[in-house]
Amino acid sequence: MTIERIWSYAPHFRGPEAQDLTGFAVEATDGTIGHVDRQADDSGMRHLVVDTGVWVFGKSVLVPVGVVADIDSQAQKVTMACTRDEIKAAPRFRTDSETLDPEYLARVGSYYRSLPPRQPA
């Protein structure tokens, strides 16, 4: 994916950190994955916690905001720059305490940075 600032929104977004994305639908490049349960900016590592419902056996996933490809406020939808399988294969998110664990966050960041680059649709 070659995202240098994985914990920051892409520069083309204007003030997304001020927008409450809670409840927005979340789409991967190949389909819906769930909805934004909450967003956080712990220690400058901005991310979304996505409730996947039954898609990943009712689990949540932590996704750095650098993976966000689009935010449609009118449709209340966030689109990610990766596939469902790529999100599913990310380091497993178990508890909220991991949002403060530097080792866990480093693994998540490294994983998403290692994904293949996507061509704009």
C-alpha contacts under 8 A as a table, 3 or more apart, distances in Angstrom:
res1	aa1	res2	aa2	distance
1	M	112	Y	6.79
1	M	113	R	5.44
1	M	114	S	6.12
1	M	115	L	4.57
1	M	116	P	4.69
1	M	117	P	3.88
1	M	118	R	6.51
2	T	113	R	5.31
2	T	114	S	6.79
2	T	115	L	7.28
2	T	116	P	7.40
2	T	117	P	6.23
3	I	6	I	5.50
3	I	66	G	6.78
3	I	67	V	7.82
3	I	112	Y	7.93
3	I	113	R	5.54
4	E	113	R	7.47
5	R	8	S	5.48
5	R	9	Y	7.79
5	R	10	A	7.95
5	R	66	G	6.30
6	I	9	Y	7.70
6	I	64	P	5.98
6	I	65	V	6.59
6	I	66	G	4.16
6	I	67	V	6.78
6	I	109	G	6.37
6	I	112	Y	7.68
6	I	113	R	7.10
7	W	44	G	7.30
7	W	45	M	4.88
7	W	46	R	4.98
7	W	47	H	6.56
7	W	64	P	5.27
7	W	65	V	5.59
7	W	66	G	5.40
7	W	109	G	7.72
8	S	45	M	7.37
8	S	46	R	6.11
8	S	64	P	7.64
8	S	65	V	5.72
8	S	66	G	5.19
9	Y	13	F	6.69
9	Y	16	P	7.46
9	Y	65	V	5.37
9	Y	66	G	4.96
9	Y	67	V	7.93
9	Y	68	V	7.03
10	A	13	F	5.97
10	A	66	G	6.13
10	A	68	V	7.74
10	A	69	A	8.00
11	P	14	R	7.53
13	F	16	P	6.29
15	G	18	A	5.63
15	G	19	Q	7.13
16	P	19	Q	5.10
17	E	20	D	7.62
20	D	39	Q	7.89
21	L	24	F	5.50
21	L	36	V	6.48
21	L	38	R	7.45
21	L	39	Q	7.18
21	L	76	Q	7.67
22	T	35	H	7.69
22	T	36	V	5.02
22	T	37	D	5.56
22	T	38	R	5.30
22	T	39	Q	6.98
23	G	35	H	5.63
23	G	36	V	5.11
23	G	37	D	6.15
23	G	38	R	7.94
23	G	76	Q	7.78
24	F	35	H	5.42
24	F	36	V	5.46
24	F	76	Q	4.76
24	F	77	K	5.03
24	F	78	V	6.47
25	A	32	T	7.51
25	A	33	I	7.99
25	A	34	G	5.96
25	A	35	H	4.27
25	A	36	V	6.52
25	A	76	Q	6.33
25	A	77	K	4.64
25	A	78	V	6.11
26	V	32	T	5.96
26	V	33	I	5.74
26	V	34	G	5.30
26	V	35	H	5.02
26	V	36	V	6.65
26	V	50	V	7.57
26	V	77	K	5.84
26	V	78	V	4.86
26	V	79	T	5.83
26	V	80	M	7.31
27	E	30	D	7.52
27	E	31	G	5.49
27	E	32	T	4.25
27	E	33	I	5.66
27	E	34	G	7.33
27	E	77	K	7.28
27	E	78	V	6.22
27	E	79	T	4.69
27	E	80	M	6.05
28	A	31	G	5.25
28	A	32	T	5.98
28	A	33	I	6.48
28	A	79	T	5.89
28	A	80	M	4.92
28	A	81	A	6.63
28	A	82	C	5.69
28	A	83	T	5.03
28	A	84	R	5.55
29	T	79	T	7.37
29	T	80	M	6.54
29	T	81	A	6.26
29	T	82	C	5.62
29	T	83	T	5.03
29	T	84	R	7.31
30	D	83	T	5.66
30	D	84	R	6.47
31	G	83	T	7.84
31	G	84	R	6.98
32	T	84	R	7.85
33	I	52	T	5.58
33	I	55	W	6.78
33	I	84	R	6.58
34	G	50	V	6.38
34	G	51	D	5.53
34	G	52	T	4.29
34	G	53	G	6.19
34	G	55	W	7.71
35	H	50	V	5.52
35	H	51	D	5.50
35	H	52	T	6.74
36	V	39	Q	7.33
36	V	48	L	6.53
36	V	49	V	6.03
36	V	50	V	4.53
36	V	51	D	6.22
37	D	48	L	7.60
37	D	49	V	5.63
37	D	50	V	5.33
37	D	51	D	5.60
38	R	48	L	6.01
38	R	49	V	5.36
38	R	50	V	7.19
39	Q	46	R	7.51
39	Q	47	H	5.84
39	Q	48	L	4.38
39	Q	49	V	6.04
40	A	45	M	7.85
40	A	46	R	5.61
40	A	47	H	5.52
40	A	48	L	6.37
41	D	44	G	5.40
41	D	45	M	5.38
41	D	46	R	4.10
41	D	47	H	6.47
42	D	45	M	5.43
42	D	46	R	6.48
42	D	99	T	6.88
42	D	100	L	6.59
43	S	100	L	7.67
45	M	64	P	7.53
46	R	64	P	6.23
46	R	65	V	6.01
47	H	62	L	6.69
47	H	63	V	5.54
47	H	64	P	4.18
47	H	65	V	4.93
48	L	62	L	5.81
48	L	63	V	5.26
48	L	64	P	6.30
48	L	65	V	6.54
49	V	60	S	6.42
49	V	61	V	5.64
49	V	62	L	4.59
49	V	63	V	6.34
50	V	60	S	5.34
50	V	61	V	5.23
50	V	62	L	6.34
50	V	63	V	7.34
51	D	58	G	7.27
51	D	59	K	6.35
51	D	60	S	4.45
51	D	61	V	6.71
52	T	55	W	5.49
52	T	56	V	5.95
52	T	57	F	7.77
52	T	58	G	5.89
52	T	59	K	5.82
52	T	60	S	5.62
52	T	61	V	7.27
53	G	56	V	6.89
53	G	57	F	6.87
53	G	58	G	4.38
53	G	59	K	6.61
53	G	60	S	7.85
54	V	57	F	4.71
54	V	58	G	4.50
54	V	59	K	7.61
55	W	58	G	6.58
56	V	59	K	5.64
56	V	60	S	7.92
56	V	88	K	7.14
60	S	93	F	6.49
60	S	94	R	7.71
61	V	87	I	7.64
61	V	88	K	7.82
61	V	90	A	7.99
61	V	92	R	6.92
61	V	93	F	5.45
62	L	93	F	6.19
63	V	67	V	7.06
63	V	87	I	7.87
63	V	108	V	7.91
64	P	67	V	5.93
64	P	68	V	7.82
64	P	108	V	7.88
64	P	109	G	7.18
65	V	68	V	5.31
67	V	80	M	5.64
67	V	81	A	5.52
67	V	82	C	7.35
67	V	112	Y	7.56
68	V	71	I	7.52
68	V	78	V	6.93
68	V	79	T	5.97
68	V	80	M	4.53
68	V	81	A	6.04
69	A	78	V	7.69
69	A	79	T	5.48
69	A	80	M	5.05
69	A	81	A	5.15
70	D	78	V	5.81
70	D	79	T	5.01
70	D	80	M	6.97
71	I	76	Q	7.62
71	I	77	K	5.98
71	I	78	V	4.61
71	I	79	T	6.38
72	D	75	A	5.49
72	D	76	Q	5.64
72	D	77	K	5.15
72	D	78	V	6.33
73	S	76	Q	4.70
73	S	77	K	6.60
74	Q	77	K	7.92
80	M	83	T	7.78
81	A	118	R	6.80
82	C	86	E	6.25
82	C	87	I	7.00
82	C	118	R	7.55
83	T	86	E	5.15
83	T	87	I	6.39
84	R	87	I	5.19
84	R	88	K	6.05
85	D	88	K	4.88
85	D	89	A	6.04
86	E	89	A	5.15
86	E	90	A	6.46
86	E	115	L	7.88
87	I	90	A	5.34
89	A	92	R	7.78
90	A	108	V	6.69
90	A	111	Y	6.52
90	A	112	Y	7.56
91	P	104	Y	7.90
91	P	107	R	6.88
91	P	108	V	5.87
91	P	111	Y	7.56
93	F	98	E	7.24
94	R	98	E	7.35
95	T	98	E	5.78
95	T	99	T	7.95
96	D	99	T	5.61
96	D	100	L	7.84
97	S	100	L	5.62
97	S	101	D	6.73
98	E	101	D	4.77
98	E	104	Y	6.25
98	E	105	L	7.41
99	T	104	Y	7.78
99	T	105	L	6.91
100	L	105	L	7.74
101	D	104	Y	5.40
101	D	105	L	6.21
102	P	105	L	5.12
102	P	106	A	5.96
103	E	106	A	5.08
103	E	107	R	6.31
104	Y	107	R	5.15
104	Y	108	V	6.31
105	L	108	V	5.02
105	L	109	G	6.06
106	A	109	G	5.09
106	A	110	S	6.03
107	R	110	S	5.15
107	R	111	Y	6.05
108	V	111	Y	5.13
108	V	112	Y	6.36
109	G	112	Y	5.41
109	G	113	R	6.10
110	S	113	R	5.14
110	S	114	S	6.16
111	Y	114	S	5.27
111	Y	115	L	6.86
112	Y	115	L	5.48
